Amino acid sequence: MAQILPPTPLLRFAWRDARVLAKAESLQPMGAFKLRGAWHRLTALSPDESRAGVVAFSSGNHAQGVAWAAKRLGIPATIVMPADAPRLKLEGTRALGAEIVLYDRARESREAIGERLAAERGCVLVPSFDDPWVIEGQGSAGVEIAAQLGRRPRRIVIPCGGGGLSAGIALACPDAEIVVVEPEGWDDMGESLRRGAIVPVGANPPSTSCDALMTTRVSPLTFDVLRDRRATGIAVNEAEISRAIAYAARALRLVIEPGGAIALAALLAGRVPAEDDTVILLSGGNIDPQALLEHLDLGRATC
């Protein structure tokens, strides 16, 4: 990974009596950590597979990661995206040269559409988290954290949708305590870890600004890794997420999207202990300007 991208910064900041660190994955070229797994997966394709191209499904960050890697490698890419995906993510994916196929998030299955397109076109399907290559690629963030810190971190707090980033970092940093954070009502990984078996998101989940984390069921691959590493899960609410976005803008000078700010939200809300050598993943910064302003207004009063 270091051959194509410099490590993202590991920023120190004070919170209460602790010196905490933030891994700024929002500063990746396409604004999120997803480039790591996408690059690792696409560079493993055979020449024939590369010529045929890839199909992926994503609300935006994995889409842009696959599109960025595919453009760099000269591989055709088709991305299945929800029609209600943030405009910034749709435009970013299209600008990178990928073909976009839209679907209705409420009535259609992105997995089914992706599998059908891959079969029809003879392409390789690149899932956003349910893939060993993708998980291993995301784990490079953990390798960077340990190298930048000069030792194993005590605790790593990670935004979680399908669990690819969390599982990859858990494998890369086996001695660290892993805490995954999800939006309230979408915390299926946390509930699965508490029960010891995979449980899906319940019927009629609440709306959330964390479009990147709206995964209704995690995969056995990511769940097994996190369960075996004794990861724990917590959930935060929308007000706490807005507060984190505003805090990141004011204190860290970073633009963070809701799903990317959710681990920071857990720290600020006191749901994660404020201790030295705790690393907070700021996993993405792709947010529409109007949505950013709304979160800044909502979060300003509590910063």
Phi, psi and chi 1 to 4 in degrees:
 res  aa     phi    psi   chi1   chi2   chi3   chi4
   1 MET       -  -38.2 -167.4   63.2   63.5      -
   2 ALA   -64.7  -17.6      -      -      -      -
   3 GLN   -70.8  -25.0  -65.4  175.6  -12.6      -
   4 ILE  -112.9  -21.3   61.2  161.6      -      -
   5 LEU  -139.2  137.4  -65.6  170.4      -      -
   6 PRO   -70.8  154.2   27.0  -34.0      -      -
   7 PRO   -59.0  143.0  -22.6   33.4      -      -
   8 THR   -73.5  152.2   53.8      -      -      -
   9 PRO   -64.5  148.6  -18.4   29.8      -      -
  10 LEU  -111.1  102.7 -170.8   62.9      -      -
  11 LEU   -97.4  130.3  -53.1  172.7      -      -
  12 ARG   -88.8  138.8  -70.6 -173.3  178.6  -86.2
  13 PHE  -149.0  153.2   67.0   99.8      -      -
  14 ALA   -91.2  133.4      -      -      -      -
  15 TRP  -138.1  115.8  179.4 -111.3      -      -
  16 ARG    57.8 -121.8  -63.8 -178.1  176.9  166.7
  17 ASP  -102.7   15.2  -64.0  -35.1      -      -
  18 ALA  -115.9  155.6      -      -      -      -
  19 ARG  -103.9  101.7  -63.2  -66.9  -66.9  175.6
  20 VAL   -99.1  160.0 -175.2      -      -      -
  21 LEU  -122.5  144.5  -58.2  110.4      -      -
  22 ALA  -121.5  124.0      -      -      -      -
  23 LYS   -90.0  110.7 -178.9   65.8  167.2  165.9
  24 ALA   -88.8   73.4      -      -      -      -
  25 GLU   -70.8  -12.4  -72.8  -66.3  -75.7      -
  26 SER   -64.3  -14.8   56.4      -      -      -
  27 LEU   -94.1   10.0  -63.0  179.2      -      -
  28 GLN   -63.2  157.3  -69.6  -77.4    7.9      -
  29 PRO   -53.3  -34.9  -27.4   34.5      -      -
  30 MET  -107.9   17.1   39.9   60.6   63.9      -
  31 GLY    87.0    9.5      -      -      -      -
  32 ALA  -163.2  163.1      -      -      -      -
  33 PHE   -64.9  -18.2   75.2   94.0      -      -
  34 LYS   -58.2  -20.6  -67.9  -73.6 -168.7  177.0
  35 LEU   -59.0  -32.5  176.3   56.5      -      -
  36 ARG   -60.4  -55.7  -63.6  177.4 -179.4  -84.2
  37 GLY   -67.2  -37.8      -      -      -      -
  38 ALA   -63.6  -46.3      -      -      -      -
  39 TRP   -62.1  -44.1 -179.5  -96.0      -      -
  40 HIS   -63.0  -40.0 -165.1   55.1      -      -
  41 ARG   -70.8  -44.8 -178.2   65.7 -173.8   93.4
  42 LEU   -70.6  -30.8  -93.7   59.9      -      -
  43 THR   -73.4  -10.9   53.1      -      -      -
  44 ALA   -91.4   -2.6      -      -      -      -
  45 LEU   -70.3  148.5  -62.6  175.8      -      -
  46 SER   -75.1  165.0   69.4      -      -      -
  47 PRO   -56.0  -41.0  -28.5   36.3      -      -
  48 ASP   -65.5  -42.0  -73.1  -15.8      -      -
  49 GLU   -64.4  -39.0  -70.3  171.9  -28.0      -
  50 SER   -63.6  -39.6  -65.0      -      -      -
  51 ARG   -67.2  -36.2  -77.5 -171.2  -69.4  -88.9
  52 ALA   -72.4  -32.1      -      -      -      -
  53 GLY    99.6 -179.8      -      -      -      -
  54 VAL  -129.1  156.6  -63.8      -      -      -
  55 VAL  -124.9  135.5  172.8      -      -      -
  56 ALA  -135.8  163.7      -      -      -      -
  57 PHE  -132.0  138.3   43.8   81.1      -      -
  58 SER  -171.5  152.8  165.8      -      -      -
  59 SER   -80.9   -9.6   68.7      -      -      -
  60 GLY   160.5  -48.5      -      -      -      -
  61 ASN   -75.8  -44.6  -74.4  -24.2      -      -
  62 HIS   -64.2  -36.9  179.5   60.5      -      -
  63 ALA   -57.1  -48.2      -      -      -      -
  64 GLN   -70.9  -33.8  -68.8 -179.8   91.3      -
  65 GLY   -63.9  -45.9      -      -      -      -
  66 VAL   -65.4  -43.1  170.2      -      -      -
  67 ALA   -62.8  -41.0      -      -      -      -
  68 TRP   -63.9  -48.6 -170.2   95.9      -      -
  69 ALA   -64.5  -41.6      -      -      -      -
  70 ALA   -63.3  -41.4      -      -      -      -
  71 LYS   -64.0  -43.3 -178.4  176.5 -179.2  179.0
  72 ARG   -63.3  -34.4 -176.3   76.6  175.4 -100.8
  73 LEU   -96.3   -4.1  -64.9  167.3      -      -
  74 GLY    72.1   36.1      -      -      -      -
  75 ILE  -110.2  129.3  -62.4  171.8      -      -
  76 PRO   -63.0  138.4  -18.5   31.0      -      -
  77 ALA  -134.0  133.4      -      -      -      -
  78 THR  -118.9  130.2  -59.4      -      -      -
  79 ILE  -121.4  126.2  -44.9  -66.4      -      -
  80 VAL   -88.8  117.5 -179.8      -      -      -
  81 MET  -128.7  146.6  -61.2 -176.0   70.1      -
  82 PRO   -68.2  144.3   22.4  -32.0      -      -
  83 ALA   -62.3  -24.2      -      -      -      -
  84 ASP   -97.5   16.9   62.7  -10.4      -      -
  85 ALA   -62.0  149.3      -      -      -      -
  86 PRO   -53.6  138.1  -27.7   36.3      -      -
  87 ARG   -56.9  -38.2 -179.0  173.9   54.0   83.0
  88 LEU   -59.5  -38.8 -173.9   70.0      -      -
  89 LYS   -74.3  -38.8  -65.5 -178.8  178.7 -178.8
  90 LEU   -62.6  -46.8  -75.7  165.7      -      -
  91 GLU   -66.9  -38.3  -68.4  176.6   -7.6      -
  92 GLY   -64.3  -40.2      -      -      -      -
  93 THR   -67.4  -44.4  -56.1      -      -      -
  94 ARG   -64.4  -38.5 -172.2  174.2  -71.8  112.5
  95 ALA   -65.5  -24.1      -      -      -      -
  96 LEU   -84.6    2.1  -72.2  165.1      -      -
  97 GLY    96.1    4.6      -      -      -      -
  98 ALA   -81.7  149.6      -      -      -      -
  99 GLU   -81.6  132.8  175.4 -169.9   -8.4      -
 100 ILE  -108.9  131.1  -64.5  176.5      -      -
 101 VAL  -115.1  117.5  175.2      -      -      -
 102 LEU   -87.8  150.4  -62.4  176.5      -      -
 103 TYR  -143.8  165.1   77.1  100.5      -      -
 104 ASP   -91.0  111.0 -176.3  -27.3      -      -
 105 ARG   -58.8  -33.3 -165.9 -162.8  -62.8  -97.6
 106 ALA   -79.3  -26.2      -      -      -      -
 107 ARG  -120.5  -13.7  -63.8 -173.8  -62.7  175.2
 108 GLU  -122.4  155.9  -63.4  180.0  -72.4      -
 109 SER   -99.4  118.9  165.4      -      -      -
 110 ARG   -66.3  -33.6   64.2 -178.7 -169.2  173.6
 111 GLU   -63.5  -44.7  -69.1   84.8   -1.5      -
 112 ALA   -64.2  -41.7      -      -      -      -
 113 ILE   -64.7  -44.0  -64.5  170.7      -      -
 114 GLY   -62.7  -43.3      -      -      -      -
 115 GLU   -63.7  -39.9  -70.2  169.9    1.0      -
 116 ARG   -65.0  -45.9  175.4  176.7   56.6   78.7
 117 LEU   -63.4  -41.3  -72.2  171.9      -      -
 118 ALA   -63.5  -41.1      -      -      -      -
 119 ALA   -67.6  -42.3      -      -      -      -
 120 GLU   -65.7  -37.0  -70.1  174.5   -5.3      -
 121 ARG   -99.0   -5.2  -58.8 -179.4 -178.3 -171.4
 122 GLY    70.2   29.9      -      -      -      -
 123 CYS   -96.3  164.7  -62.2      -      -      -
 124 VAL   -89.2  130.6  172.7      -      -      -
 125 LEU   -84.4  129.8 -172.6   65.2      -      -
 126 VAL  -116.1   93.5 -178.4      -      -      -
 127 PRO   -66.0  160.7  -16.2   30.1      -      -
 128 SER   -79.5  -21.6   56.0      -      -      -
 129 PHE  -148.9  -25.0   58.4   86.7      -      -
 130 ASP   -87.9   62.4 -168.2   15.4      -      -
 131 ASP  -158.9  126.7 -178.0  -78.2      -      -
 132 PRO   -58.9  -38.7  -22.5   32.9      -      -
 133 TRP   -65.7  -42.3  -72.8   94.4      -      -
 134 VAL   -64.1  -46.0  170.3      -      -      -
 135 ILE   -60.2  -45.1  -67.7  170.9      -      -
 136 GLU   -62.1  -40.7 -172.9  174.6   49.6      -
 137 GLY   -63.4  -43.0      -      -      -      -
 138 GLN   -63.2  -30.6  -43.6  -60.3   28.2      -
 139 GLY   -63.8  -15.9      -      -      -      -
 140 SER   -61.5  -24.2   63.5      -      -      -
 141 ALA   -63.0  -38.1      -      -      -      -
 142 GLY   -68.2  -39.0      -      -      -      -
 143 VAL   -60.7  -43.1  174.5      -      -      -
 144 GLU   -63.0  -44.3  -77.5 -176.6   13.9      -
 145 ILE   -56.8  -48.7  -70.9  168.2      -      -
 146 ALA   -62.8  -39.9      -      -      -      -
 147 ALA   -68.2  -41.4      -      -      -      -
 148 GLN   -70.3  -37.8  -69.5  167.8  -43.1      -
 149 LEU   -76.9  -27.8 -172.3   58.7      -      -
 150 GLY    84.6    6.0      -      -      -      -
 151 ARG  -166.3  170.5   57.9 -171.9  177.3  -81.9
 152 ARG   -71.2  131.6  -62.9  -66.8 -172.6 -173.8
 153 PRO   -68.5  152.8   25.3  -33.3      -      -
 154 ARG   -69.3  -44.3  170.9 -173.0  -53.1 -152.2
 155 ARG  -147.9  141.4  176.2 -175.1  -61.9  112.2
 156 ILE  -126.3  124.5  -50.5  177.7      -      -
 157 VAL  -108.1  124.5 -170.8      -      -      -
 158 ILE  -133.1  131.2  -49.7  168.2      -      -
 159 PRO   -61.1  143.5  -23.9   35.3      -      -
 160 CYS  -136.1  125.4 -177.1      -      -      -
 161 GLY  -111.1  -86.1      -      -      -      -
 162 GLY   -87.1  -15.9      -      -      -      -
 163 GLY    98.3    8.3      -      -      -      -
 164 GLY   -64.3  -44.8      -      -      -      -
 165 LEU   -65.7  -44.8  178.1   62.3      -      -
 166 SER   -62.2  -45.3  -53.8      -      -      -
 167 ALA   -65.6  -42.5      -      -      -      -
 168 GLY   -61.9  -44.3      -      -      -      -
 169 ILE   -68.6  -36.7  -69.1  177.4      -      -
 170 ALA   -60.6  -37.2      -      -      -      -
 171 LEU   -72.7  -36.5  -69.0  170.8      -      -
 172 ALA   -75.9  -27.8      -      -      -      -
 173 CYS  -126.8   70.4  -59.4      -      -      -
 174 PRO   -65.9  -18.6   23.8  -33.8      -      -
 175 ASP   -91.4   -7.4  -61.3  -33.0      -      -
 176 ALA   -86.8  147.6      -      -      -      -
 177 GLU   -73.6  127.4  176.3 -169.9  -12.0      -
 178 ILE  -106.1  124.2  -58.6  -64.0      -      -
 179 VAL  -120.9  122.0 -179.4      -      -      -
 180 VAL  -101.1  143.9  -57.9      -      -      -
 181 VAL  -125.6  134.6 -172.3      -      -      -
 182 GLU  -134.9  162.9  -60.7  164.4  -72.8      -
 183 PRO   -71.6  148.7  -10.9   25.3      -      -
 184 GLU   -57.3  135.4  -75.1 -173.2   -8.4      -
 185 GLY    87.4  -13.8      -      -      -      -
 186 TRP  -120.0   18.8  -68.0   86.4      -      -
 187 ASP   -90.5   57.0   51.6  -27.6      -      -
 188 ASP   -72.6  -32.2   53.0  -38.9      -      -
 189 MET   -67.4  -45.1 -179.9   63.6   84.9      -
 190 GLY   -60.9  -43.8      -      -      -      -
 191 GLU   -66.2  -38.0 -172.5   62.0   24.2      -
 192 SER   -63.4  -41.8  -62.7      -      -      -
 193 LEU   -65.4  -37.7  -68.3  170.1      -      -
 194 ARG   -67.7  -36.2  -73.7 -174.0  -74.1  -86.6
 195 ARG   -87.8  -18.7  -64.4 -167.6 -171.6 -172.0
 196 GLY    81.0   13.8      -      -      -      -
 197 ALA  -154.7  152.5      -      -      -      -
 198 ILE   -69.5  127.8  -66.4  175.1      -      -
 199 VAL  -126.6  137.6  -67.8      -      -      -
 200 PRO   -80.6  169.2   30.6  -35.1      -      -
 201 VAL   -61.2  141.9  169.1      -      -      -
 202 GLY   -70.4  171.9      -      -      -      -
 203 ALA   -66.6  143.7      -      -      -      -
 204 ASN    53.1   58.3  -58.9  -46.8      -      -
 205 PRO   -65.7  156.2   25.7  -34.9      -      -
 206 PRO   -70.1  159.5   27.0  -36.2      -      -
 207 SER   -67.5  151.9   61.4      -      -      -
 208 THR  -146.6  147.1  176.3      -      -      -
 209 SER   -79.3   -8.5   59.0      -      -      -
 210 CYS   -86.4   70.5  -61.1      -      -      -
 211 ASP   -59.1  -29.8   63.5  -79.6      -      -
 212 ALA   -72.5  -13.0      -      -      -      -
 213 LEU  -115.6   17.4  -53.8 -177.3      -      -
 214 MET   -88.7   61.5  -64.7  170.3   67.3      -
 215 THR   -96.3  124.8  -57.4      -      -      -
 216 THR   -85.0  -16.6   57.1      -      -      -
 217 ARG  -156.4  128.4 -174.2 -176.9 -177.6   91.7
 218 VAL   -80.7  167.0  -57.7      -      -      -
 219 SER   -95.3  154.2   74.9      -      -      -
 220 PRO   -57.3  -32.3  -26.4   35.6      -      -
 221 LEU   -62.9  -52.0 -166.3   57.4      -      -
 222 THR   -73.5  -38.7   54.1      -      -      -
 223 PHE   -61.1  -44.9  169.7   72.8      -      -
 224 ASP   -60.6  -41.8  -73.1  -10.1      -      -
 225 VAL   -62.2  -48.8  169.5      -      -      -
 226 LEU   -68.8  -37.0  -67.7  170.7      -      -
 227 ARG   -63.4  -45.6  179.7 -164.4   57.4 -163.6
 228 ASP   -65.3  -28.4  -68.3  -11.6      -      -
 229 ARG   -89.7    6.3  -67.6  -62.9 -170.6  -86.4
 230 ARG    56.9   40.4  -61.4 -173.6  178.2 -178.0
 231 ALA   -67.7  155.5      -      -      -      -
 232 THR  -122.2  159.3   56.2      -      -      -
 233 GLY  -129.4  144.4      -      -      -      -
 234 ILE  -136.6  164.6   55.3  179.4      -      -
 235 ALA  -126.6  149.8      -      -      -      -
 236 VAL  -129.2  161.1  -63.4      -      -      -
 237 ASN  -100.6  176.3   61.6   40.3      -      -
 238 GLU   -65.9  -38.4  -69.3  -65.2  -52.2      -
 239 ALA   -62.8  -39.4      -      -      -      -
 240 GLU   -67.6  -34.3  -69.6  162.7  -17.2      -
 241 ILE   -67.5  -44.1  -67.5  166.0      -      -
 242 SER   -60.7  -40.6  -66.6      -      -      -
 243 ARG   -60.2  -41.0 -179.9 -170.4 -177.7 -164.9
 244 ALA   -66.9  -39.6      -      -      -      -
 245 ILE   -62.0  -44.1  -68.4  171.6      -      -
 246 ALA   -66.2  -39.8      -      -      -      -
 247 TYR   -64.9  -42.6  179.5   89.0      -      -
 248 ALA   -61.8  -39.8      -      -      -      -
 249 ALA   -66.7  -41.2      -      -      -      -
 250 ARG   -79.8  -47.6  179.3 -179.8   63.3   82.6
 251 ALA   -91.6  -30.6      -      -      -      -
 252 LEU  -109.4   -7.9  -57.3  177.0      -      -
 253 ARG    59.2   40.6  -55.0  -62.5 -170.2  -93.7
 254 LEU  -125.7  141.4  -68.5  172.8      -      -
 255 VAL   -93.0  119.5  172.3      -      -      -
 256 ILE  -125.2  135.8  -51.9  -63.9      -      -
 257 GLU   -79.6  164.6   66.9 -176.3  -88.6      -
 258 PRO   -54.8  -49.8  -29.7   37.3      -      -
 259 GLY   -63.5  -28.6      -      -      -      -
 260 GLY   -79.4  -19.2      -      -      -      -
 261 ALA   -96.1   -2.3      -      -      -      -
 262 ILE   -69.5  -31.0 -162.7  165.9      -      -
 263 ALA   -70.1  -40.3      -      -      -      -
 264 LEU   -62.4  -38.4  177.9   59.8      -      -
 265 ALA   -58.2  -39.7      -      -      -      -
 266 ALA   -64.5  -38.9      -      -      -      -
 267 LEU   -66.1  -50.1  175.2   75.4      -      -
 268 LEU   -63.4  -31.1  -59.7 -177.3      -      -
 269 ALA   -82.4   -3.5      -      -      -      -
 270 GLY    80.1   13.4      -      -      -      -
 271 ARG   -83.4  -13.7  -60.5  177.1 -165.9  -86.7
 272 VAL  -122.9  133.6  173.6      -      -      -
 273 PRO   -60.6  138.7  -21.8   32.6      -      -
 274 ALA   -86.8   98.0      -      -      -      -
 275 GLU  -133.1  151.7  -63.0  176.8  -14.2      -
 276 ASP   -56.8  148.7  -68.8  -14.0      -      -
 277 ASP    65.9   19.5  -76.1    0.5      -      -
 278 THR   -85.8  127.6  -68.2      -      -      -
 279 VAL  -106.8  129.3  177.0      -      -      -
 280 ILE  -107.1  123.7  -55.5  -63.1      -      -
 281 LEU   -83.9  120.0 -100.8  -69.4      -      -
 282 LEU   -99.1   92.2  -55.8  175.9      -      -
 283 SER   -82.4  -16.3   58.9      -      -      -
 284 GLY  -165.7  156.1      -      -      -      -
 285 GLY  -133.8   25.0      -      -      -      -
 286 ASN   -92.6   94.2  -67.3  -47.3      -      -
 287 ILE  -134.5  137.2 -179.1  170.9      -      -
 288 ASP   -63.9  143.4  -70.2  -25.4      -      -
 289 PRO   -54.9  -42.6  -28.1   35.7      -      -
 290 GLN   -64.9  -41.0 -175.9   57.5   44.3      -
 291 ALA   -64.3  -38.5      -      -      -      -
 292 LEU   -60.6  -46.2  174.6   61.3      -      -
 293 LEU   -60.3  -40.0  -70.0  174.7      -      -
 294 GLU   -64.2  -43.4  -68.7  170.4    1.0      -
 295 HIS   -67.1  -37.8  -78.6  -72.9      -      -
 296 LEU   -62.9  -40.9  -68.5  176.6      -      -
 297 ASP   -64.1  -43.3  -74.4  -19.1      -      -
 298 LEU   -69.5  -37.0  -70.6  168.5      -      -
 299 GLY   -88.5  -15.9      -      -      -      -
 300 ARG   -60.0  -39.7 -172.7  179.8  -66.4  120.4
 301 ALA   -66.0  -24.2      -      -      -      -
 302 THR  -102.3   -1.0   56.1      -      -      -
 303 CYS   -81.2      -  -75.8      -      -      -
